[in-house]
């Protein structure tokens, strides 16, 4: 697989020696995270939006809410779907796995992110998006644009989507006739366009990816691009706040020994609380800033008037 271009032998050795002494090139220890910067409420035409920077990784997310029919397998649940774009710089694309039919990283990222937003992972949040079971629901279309990648694209994108969905609100809807309709008849929906009583999306239980990369006989959290060049493999584990594993991905040219894999998953469990607390603090601060500037939520196009 093509993940990150190999660095020189001297660069790789320098990185490995630093990790062995628990002193990475940016001063962090092996299990330390970089700073997280969050902004929300960026686009008035979106139901929710965010921009998240994790180290030098930079992700922009927009959410559009559309009315749709629930899936047959989950008639009491709404929908959340994720699409991914890369760029505009070519550098971002070069630092992603060559995976799937598209020959780039977008399909790989979409497939890795999809399990985080299903009824298996967030049942209560999706049930709240249902308007009339088996008839009408909200479909939140999430688009994440990876502007720059620096080591852990899944971590940065999952955090950015979490911030955007936490900022997302959908209009309150009243259903006429008790939600029943005759065959072929349209459902009588009364949408509160003022958004005075709009409903926030419950993002509390959303899973988040945490990536650990192997470097020599050790592994590190939140690796940078230079560290990823020296790494043999990386394990990305998606965990919810309760510590349940919702998804897992391995990248790189080498596999991970089962004993080391178990140790990495256990470490991910230990670290996820710290990551989620840091993210929650940054997201709450961003929401407060958005409210202070008079733009806490979208005031138009929340009912799916804009497609992606």
Secondary structure, DSSP 4 states (H G I P E B T S, - for coil): ---S----HHHHHHHHHHHHTT--TTS--TTPPPPEEEEE---TTSSEEEEEEETTEEEEEEEEEEEEPPPGGGTT--EEEEEEEE-SSHHHHHTS---STTSSSHHHHHHHHHGGGSTTT-HHHHHTTEEETTTEEEEEEEEEEEEE-SS-HHHHHHHHHHHHHHT-EE--EEEGGGG---TTPPP-EEE-TT-TT-EE---TT--EEEEEEEETTEEEES--HHHHHH-SEEEEEEE-TT--EEEEEEEESS---HHHHHHHHHHHHHHHHHHHHHHHHHHHHHHHHHHHTT-SS--S-TTTTS--
